[in-house]
Structure formats: structure tokens, C-alpha cells
Amino acid sequence: MPVDVLLGLQWGDEGKGKIVDVLAPRYNVVARFQGGPNAGHTLEFNGKRVVLHTIPSGIFRDNAINIVGNGVVIDPVTLKKEIDFIKSQGVDINTHLFISRKAHLILPTHCLLDKASELLKGKGKIGSTLRGIGPAYMDKTGRNGLRAGDIESKDFKNRYKALTEKHAELLSNMKYDYKEGEGDDAFFEGIELLRSLKLVDSELLLNEYLKDGKKILAEGAQGSLLDIDFGSYPYVTSSSTITAGACTGLGIPPTSIRNVIGIFKAYCTRVGSGPFPSELTDATGDRIRKQGNEFGSTTGRPRRCGWIDLPALRYACMINGVTHLAMTKPDVLSGFDEIGVCTDYIYQGKKTSVMPYDIVHHAAEPVFEYVSGWKAIETQTGNVKLSNEFSGYVSYLEKQLNLKIAFVSTGPGREEILEKEIMSA
């Protein structure tokens, strides 16, 4: 069977975790393909609210095997906290969770390097979550990193010591006060837990599953506009957040991919620094933030809010090869008389409908259109019916994007979703 990919089309925080949780019963395997504990995928069910940082969002579905792929970077400390909580909810981790041996590890010194780097940048800081993601990926590409499979080696502690000594020298050069052994105890507690889990050659396992006809859902983290190559560089994450990243992050061939499910909010948000053409810094932006509870599920930081950005959304659909769209949080906009839509940019004096190369040093000024708002969203699942006012917004976006919106999420709960276009898994 082919692989379906689910990912975000904006600057992250699109509601991917909820959609994965809803779709997981259709699949045998849910596999996370990139990112690290900077992700915060929120699930709500049975009166509980759960935020996952590393573990795939299918973990609470009994039928699904969950795989942390080779493209992910793992913080053993964060992973231990996450697993301790999931176990407390009655989930059999040893049956349902596999970890790729090729996934790289985040060391305590990676987090310190992250913090030291941001401090040196001052006002020019990237807006990192300070969880060591960037430095861990730097060690990966610099061929210095430690991987999950290395913990099976007898000399793992020696390898760990050698890498932390390199980091200590870097921290010294950055004028950061590092105390030797800082964070080691919690790290090695996490390593002991990691040793108790099923470490696998996930690329071999996933390709065997494909041969056996199993259904696989590849789960992305962050968003397409934070991609290391195609995002608003340098205000991006350190991994490939797009469809192509599922191939390198899981070891699956491009020919195995069938559906690409792109998640987007009915408006836009961004955390941290970086360009945001459709941002609203007025009372309207504050209202969206308050009504949408737009605060980071990982960091708690308030998110910047703005109207939906169509040039950016079209760009993300193009580079990902999106086949199905899923809209989240339109309920947040209920009560607005008008809904703003960024249809174009004014860029270096000219009007454009495409994403320019550099919107960091040359601002892309938004051109807005306004469409009628709605008082409330009414859904009738059996007959696939939306309120007339909200249907107008859906139809408008479908025409602008030249894609059907297959799913509409009208709230955080599992049951608060409408499948407008049936997607076979």
C-alpha cells in the first residue's frame, strides 16, 4: 500500500496532531519523519488534553504502530517525561512504539549551545525554542552526532564525553558559563528508558510494511514555511518539513507516496521572529489570539496572529504536491463581520501573487480582500452540511487554491470534524 503524508502548510501550529489522531484508525502505522521536541501536537479526547512532542500522534489509537523515524532528533529527557505520562494513561508503549536507530540524540550541551547562540544574536535572534534542535542537526550534518543506535554500544559514554568536550570548547568561545556534567544525570536516566524501548532499523521495517500492504501515515512537524530550504530563511527550523522530508526522514521511496494532506488554519499564526506579511498587530490580532487561545503548546509563548495568506498557502501546496486540504479553527473567527484574506503582495513596488525569494530583507506588503463573516459554524455530519455563511468562505478558498477542502475541524475534540470529501486510506 502507498504512504499518505500529513503536514502543515503555514508556520506551524496548524492542528496536525488532532487530524492525525482522527485519521489514525484508518492506518496500520503512524510514522513521524522530522523535527524534535520543539513540536507540540495537541490531542483532546475523553475530557483529556495531551501535548505530544516526539511521539507520533497515533499513540492513543490501539490499532496503530507508531514509529519515530530517522529524520527526528530525540531529547531523552523530554522523551522520558512524555512516555511516563503516556504510560500513566494505560498505553502499552512497548507494543505500540518503535524508535529508529538512526534518529539523532539531543544532548544537554546542545540545549546550552542553542541558548548561547540566541544570546549572541541579541535583537537578531531566530526565535529558537532553545531545545537544542538546531545544534543537534548541525552535529548530524557535520558528522559529529550521536544516534539512538549508539546507546547499544559499550563505549557510548566515551562517545558522549568526547562530544560534550567539543561542545564545552564551543561554549567557552561563546563566553557561556558551562559547568562540566550539567544535565548529565537526567540525560542518562532518559537513555536507560530509551534502552528499554524497541530500537529498530525503521527504514527496513517501513519498506517491509509497504510490501505487506500495510497502510502508513507519515506525520510532519512544524510547517512548510519553516522548511530549511523553502521557508523564510534564516527564520526557519533545521529540518525538511515538506513532503520530500518524509522520504529522507523515513527511508521510503518517492514512488510510495499517494495522498498529501495539507493542514492550514482559517487564519495565520507564527511563533518567534521572522517575516509575517499578513500579521495583525492591532485589536483584531489580539482578538484572534484570545479567541483561538494562541499560545505555544511547547513554549507557552503568545503567537503572532494575522489573516490567511494565499500567496504563501499556494506556494506550500505547490512544493508539497498537496492532494487534500484540511482547515482547522474556523470557529475562532465566528462573530467577525468580515474576514480578511491576503490575496497578493506589494513587493519592491510591484504587485505579485507568488512568494518572493527574500521577504526578510525586503518586506512583502499584504494586499487584502474582505469576505463576509459568520456568526457561528453549524455542521451536519450525515449530510455534509455547513452554514451558508461559512460555506461561502470555504468555497472562496477552494477556488483561490484550486483544491478541495476535504476536512473541516470545528473544535479541538476528536468528534469536532467534518469530512467533506471522502479520502480513502
C-alpha positions in Angstrom: 0.0 0.0 0.0 1.2 3.6 -0.6 2.1 6.1 2.1 0.0 9.2 2.9 1.8 12.3 4.2 0.2 14.8 6.6 2.0 18.1 7.2 1.5 21.8 8.0 1.2 24.4 5.3 1.9 27.5 7.3 4.4 28.5 10.1 3.4 25.5 12.3 0.7 25.2 14.9 -1.9 24.3 12.3 -3.5 21.5 14.3 -1.7 18.5 12.8 -1.9 16.4 15.9 -5.7 16.4 16.1 -6.0 15.5 12.4 -3.5 12.6 12.8 -5.4 11.3 15.8 -8.7 11.4 13.9 -7.2 9.7 10.8 -5.1 7.1 12.7 -7.8 4.4 12.8 -7.5 4.2 9.0 -3.8 3.3 9.1 -1.7 0.5 10.5 1.3 2.7 11.1 1.9 6.4 12.0 5.5 7.5 11.5 7.0 10.9 12.5 9.6 11.9 9.9 11.4 15.1 11.2 11.7 17.7 13.9 12.2 17.3 17.6 10.7 18.2 20.9 10.1 21.8 19.6 6.9 20.3 18.2 3.7 20.4 20.2 0.9 18.2 18.7 -2.2 18.6 20.8 -4.9 16.0 21.1 -8.2 16.2 23.0 -10.3 13.2 23.8 -12.4 11.8 26.7 -12.1 15.1 28.5 -8.2 15.0 28.3 -5.8 17.4 26.7 -2.5 15.8 25.7 0.5 17.5 24.1 3.0 15.2 22.2 6.5 16.5 21.4 8.3 13.5 19.9 5.9 10.5 19.8 3.6 10.2 16.8 0.0 11.3 17.3 -1.4 7.9 16.7 -0.1 6.6 20.1 -3.6 6.7 21.7 -5.1 4.5 18.9 -4.9 0.8 19.7 -4.7 -0.3 16.1 -1.6 1.8 15.1 2.1 1.1 15.4 3.9 4.4 16.0 7.5 4.9 14.6 9.9 7.8 15.4 11.8 8.0 12.2 15.5 8.6 11.4 14.8 12.2 10.5 13.7 13.1 14.1 16.1 14.4 16.8 15.3 12.9 20.2 15.9 14.5 23.6 16.0 11.5 26.0 14.9 13.8 28.9 11.8 15.1 27.1 11.1 11.6 25.8 11.1 10.1 29.3 8.6 12.7 30.6 6.4 12.1 27.6 6.5 8.3 27.9 5.9 8.4 31.7 2.8 10.4 31.1 1.5 8.2 28.2 2.1 5.0 30.3 0.0 6.6 33.1 -2.9 6.7 30.5 -2.7 3.0 30.1 -0.9 2.8 26.8 1.3 -0.2 26.1 4.4 1.7 24.9 6.5 -1.5 24.3 3.9 -2.8 21.8 2.9 0.4 20.0 6.2 2.4 19.8 9.3 1.9 17.8 12.4 4.2 17.6 14.7 4.4 14.6 18.3 3.6 15.5 19.3 6.3 13.0 17.5 9.1 14.9 20.0 11.5 16.3 20.1 12.4 20.0 19.9 15.9 21.6 22.5 16.3 24.4 22.1 18.7 27.3 25.0 20.7 25.7 23.0 21.0 22.5 20.4 23.0 24.5 23.1 25.2 26.0 24.6 25.9 22.6 21.1 26.8 21.4 20.8 29.3 24.3 24.3 30.7 23.9 23.7 31.2 20.2 20.5 33.1 20.7 22.1 35.3 23.4 24.9 36.3 21.0 22.5 37.2 18.3 20.7 39.7 20.5 17.9 41.5 18.6 18.7 39.4 15.5 17.8 36.1 17.3 15.9 33.5 15.3 13.3 32.8 18.0 14.5 29.3 18.8 12.6 27.2 21.3 16.1 26.6 23.0 15.5 22.8 22.9 18.8 22.0 21.2 17.2 21.2 17.8 19.4 23.3 15.6 22.7 22.3 17.3 21.7 18.6 17.1 21.0 18.9 13.4 24.3 20.8 13.0 26.2 17.9 14.6 24.2 15.5 12.3 25.2 17.2 9.1 28.7 17.9 10.5 29.1 14.2 11.1 29.7 14.5 14.8 26.3 13.4 16.2 25.2 10.5 18.4 22.3 8.4 17.3 19.8 6.3 19.2 21.5 3.1 18.0 24.8 4.2 19.6 23.4 3.6 23.0 23.6 -0.1 22.3 27.4 0.2 22.1 29.6 -0.5 25.1 31.6 2.7 24.6 28.6 5.0 24.4 29.6 7.0 27.4 33.1 7.6 25.9 31.5 8.9 22.7 29.2 11.1 24.8 32.1 12.5 26.7 34.1 13.3 23.6 31.2 15.2 22.0 30.4 17.2 25.2 34.0 18.2 25.4 33.8 19.6 21.9 30.6 21.4 22.9 32.3 22.7 26.1 35.1 24.3 24.0 32.4 25.9 21.7 30.6 27.3 24.7 33.8 28.7 26.2 34.4 30.5 22.9 30.9 31.9 23.1 31.6 33.2 26.6 28.9 30.9 28.1 29.5 29.7 31.6 29.3 25.9 31.3 29.6 23.6 34.3 31.0 20.1 33.3 28.4 17.4 33.7 25.5 19.8 33.6 22.3 17.9 32.8 24.1 14.5 32.7 22.0 12.8 35.3 18.6 13.4 33.7 20.1 12.6 30.3 21.3 9.2 31.3 18.0 8.4 33.1 16.4 9.1 29.7 19.0 6.9 28.0 18.1 4.0 30.3 14.4 4.4 29.3 15.4 4.6 25.6 17.3 1.3 26.0 14.1 -0.4 27.2 12.2 0.6 24.1 12.2 -1.2 20.7 15.1 0.3 18.7 14.6 -0.7 15.0 16.1 -0.2 11.6 13.0 1.7 10.7 13.7 2.1 7.0 13.8 -1.7 6.7 10.7 -2.1 8.8 8.7 0.5 6.9 9.6 -0.9 3.5 8.6 -4.4 4.7 5.3 -2.9 5.9 4.8 -1.5 2.4 5.4 -4.9 0.8 3.0 -6.4 3.2 0.2 -4.0 2.2 0.1 -2.1 5.4 -1.3 1.5 5.4 1.2 4.1 6.6 0.6 7.7 7.6 3.7 9.9 7.7 3.4 12.8 10.2 5.3 16.0 9.9 6.1 18.7 12.5 6.4 22.4 12.3 5.1 23.9 8.9 6.1 24.2 5.3 7.0 27.9 5.7 9.6 26.9 8.3 11.3 24.4 5.9 15.1 24.7 5.9 15.2 25.1 2.1 11.9 26.7 1.2 10.9 28.6 4.3 11.5 32.2 5.3 15.3 31.6 5.7 17.0 32.1 8.1 13.9 32.3 10.3 13.3 28.6 9.8 13.7 25.2 11.5 16.6 22.9 10.9 14.9 20.1 9.0 12.9 19.4 5.9 9.2 19.9 6.8 7.8 19.3 3.4 6.7 16.1 1.6 10.2 15.3 0.4 11.3 15.2 4.0 9.1 12.2 4.5 11.3 10.2 2.1 14.6 11.2 3.7 13.2 11.1 7.2 11.7 7.6 7.0 13.8 5.9 4.2 10.8 5.4 1.9 10.9 5.9 -1.9 9.1 8.9 -3.5 7.1 6.4 -5.6 5.4 5.1 -2.4 3.6 8.4 -1.7 0.0 8.8 -2.7 -2.0 11.4 -0.8 -0.6 14.5 0.7 -2.9 16.1 3.3 -2.0 19.7 3.9 -3.3 21.3 7.2 -3.9 25.0 7.5 -5.7 27.3 9.9 -8.5 29.6 8.7 -6.1 32.4 9.7 -2.3 32.5 10.2 -0.1 32.4 13.3 3.6 32.5 13.8 5.8 32.0 16.9 9.0 33.9 17.4 10.9 36.1 15.0 10.7 36.3 11.2 8.6 37.8 8.4 4.8 37.5 8.6 3.2 39.6 5.8 -0.4 39.2 6.9 0.2 39.8 10.6 -2.3 41.9 12.6 -0.7 44.0 15.4 -4.0 45.7 16.3 -7.0 44.8 18.3 -8.2 42.3 15.6 -4.9 40.3 16.1 -5.4 40.4 19.8 -9.0 39.2 19.4 -7.9 36.2 17.2 -5.2 35.3 19.7 -7.6 35.4 22.7 -10.5 33.5 20.9 -8.0 31.0 19.5 -6.0 30.5 22.7 -2.9 31.1 20.5 -0.1 30.4 22.9 2.6 27.8 22.1 1.8 24.3 23.3 5.5 23.7 23.8 6.9 27.1 24.9 3.7 28.9 26.1 4.8 31.9 24.0 2.0 34.1 22.6 1.6 33.5 18.9 1.5 36.4 16.4 -1.8 36.3 14.6 -3.0 37.5 11.2 -5.4 36.9 8.3 -4.8 33.9 6.0 -2.0 34.4 3.4 -2.9 32.9 0.0 0.4 33.5 -1.8 2.2 31.6 0.9 -0.5 28.9 1.0 -0.4 28.4 -2.7 3.4 28.1 -2.6 3.2 25.5 0.2 0.6 23.5 -1.7 2.8 23.5 -4.8 6.1 22.4 -3.2 4.3 19.6 -1.3 2.1 18.3 -4.0 -1.0 18.6 -1.8 -3.9 16.4 -2.8 -6.3 17.1 0.2 -6.7 20.2 2.3 -7.8 20.2 6.0 -8.9 23.5 7.5 -8.7 24.0 11.3 -10.0 26.6 13.7 -12.6 28.4 11.6 -14.7 28.5 14.7 -12.2 31.1 16.1 -13.3 33.6 13.5 -17.0 33.2 14.4 -18.5 36.6 15.1 -16.3 38.7 12.8 -18.4 40.8 10.4 -15.6 40.5 7.8 -12.8 38.1 7.3 -9.6 39.3 5.8 -7.7 37.4 3.1 -4.2 38.3 1.8 -4.5 37.7 -1.9 -1.3 39.3 -3.1 1.8 41.2 -2.0 3.3 44.5 -3.0 7.0 43.6 -3.3 9.6 46.1 -4.3 7.0 48.3 -5.7 5.2 45.6 -7.8 2.1 43.5 -7.2 2.8 39.8 -7.1 0.7 36.7 -6.3 3.7 34.4 -5.7 6.1 34.0 -2.8 9.3 36.1 -3.4 12.8 34.8 -2.8 13.6 37.1 0.1 10.8 38.5 2.4 13.3 39.0 5.3 15.3 42.0 3.9 12.6 43.2 1.5 9.1 43.4 3.1 6.1 41.8 1.3 3.3 44.2 2.0 -0.1 42.4 2.0 -3.0 43.2 -0.3 -6.2 42.3 1.5 -9.7 41.3 0.3 -12.5 41.0 2.7 -15.3 38.4 2.6 -18.4 38.1 4.7 -18.0 36.5 8.2 -20.3 34.2 10.0 -22.0 34.2 13.4 -21.4 30.5 14.1 -20.5 27.3 12.3 -23.2 24.7 12.0 -22.2 21.3 10.8 -24.5 18.4 10.0 -22.1 15.4 9.5 -24.6 13.0 7.9 -25.5 15.3 5.1 -22.1 17.1 4.9 -23.8 20.5 5.5 -22.2 23.7 6.6 -23.9 27.0 7.4 -24.3 29.2 4.3 -22.1 32.0 5.6 -19.2 29.7 6.4 -19.7 27.7 3.2 -19.0 30.9 1.3 -15.6 31.2 2.9 -14.8 27.5 2.2 -15.9 27.9 -1.5 -13.9 31.1 -1.8 -10.7 29.4 -0.6 -11.2 26.3 -2.7 -11.5 28.5 -5.8 -8.4 30.5 -4.9 -6.3 27.4 -4.1 -7.7 25.2 -6.9 -8.0 22.4 -4.3 -10.9 20.9 -2.4 -11.0 21.3 1.4 -11.6 17.7 2.4 -11.7 18.2 6.2 -13.0 21.0 8.4 -12.1 20.9 12.1 -14.6 23.0 14.1 -13.1 22.4 17.5 -10.3 20.6 19.5 -12.2 17.3 20.1 -12.0 14.1 18.0 -15.7 14.4 17.1 -15.5 18.0 16.0 -14.5 17.4 12.4 -16.4 17.2 9.1 -15.1 15.2 6.2 -16.5 17.0 3.1 -14.6 14.9 0.6 -14.1 11.2 1.4 -10.5 10.3 1.4 -9.8 6.5 1.1 -6.8 5.3 3.1 
